[in-house]
Amino acid sequence: MTPAPQITAASWLMVAVLGLTWGGTFMVTEIALEGITPFWLAAGRIGFAALLMTAIWGANGFALFAAPAPARIWRAAIVIGALSSAVPFILLAWGQQFVTSGFAGVSMAAVALIVLPLAHFLVPGERLTPRKAVGFVIGFVGVCILIGGQAFTSSGAALETPGRIACLGAASCYAISSVLMRRLPPVDTIGLATVLLLIGACIVLPAALIVEGPPPLPGTKTLWVIVFLGLVPTAAANLLRVRVVRTAGPVFMTLVNYQVPVWSVVLGAVFLAEPLPPSLLWAMALILTGVGLSQYGALTRLFRRS
């Protein structure tokens, strides 16, 4: 039986690190796309991360499940690996050609709203309460305000509707994979993170070859950027994500999705001199209010212990 989520100070620190890491990834990705195509960028970062994590996993003795796992568990691991990175990367790479960047951002924030009902029925200890639901909706509204007019405006592209479906499909992939990951039996965190990346690499590498042909020869700058993307927001962040989902639960993990757009805006202002939107303070107030409401019990227990 899956144990109830345990939210600690370390859990809050990990989701904060993930929010900052993935919020800053957009800037680095833009740099990488100057020298490589989207699918091969995804293949490069996942492939490098998978090789790196395999070496670390091997140094730890290739431990995985605490007990011999039946075939259904391995099938579930394959599905989780596909839905954790490869499939949503492909859906987003295709869908963002036809939708506004704002809609793509809102789609990622919607992961929390998708996880809530799934976790209520499938994960012990993740019961959907009115306060939790209201908190997540308030946080979602905050993200929409931050993104502004781009959130739901039309791009005018002929394939905009399929593009929007693809973005929402990517959000659903992240939600479903988190819930399924939480339901796995006792497992080594490093081993699970590695297996998920290996499965993702096995999917995205052939997809890149089919869609974009042989890989382009990137320059030195692009190669270093791919190494960074593979090391930090892919390998290290995937390890943290597995740890958060396995200990604190998939609903708590979705708090990252509300942080990412905030960090993206703030870091863009700091490093790229982009203007801060006037709605930033209002959006952050709503997001923090939503987080506080949805995680009131966890916050109360945390401060009581301290």
PyMOL commands that set and color helices and strands:
alter all, ss='L'
color gray80, all
select helices_A, chain A and resi 9-32+38-59+71-95+101-109+111-122+130-150+160-182+189-212+220-247+250-253+255-272+280-294+296-305
alter helices_A, ss='H'
color red, helices_A
deselect
rebuild
show_as cartoon
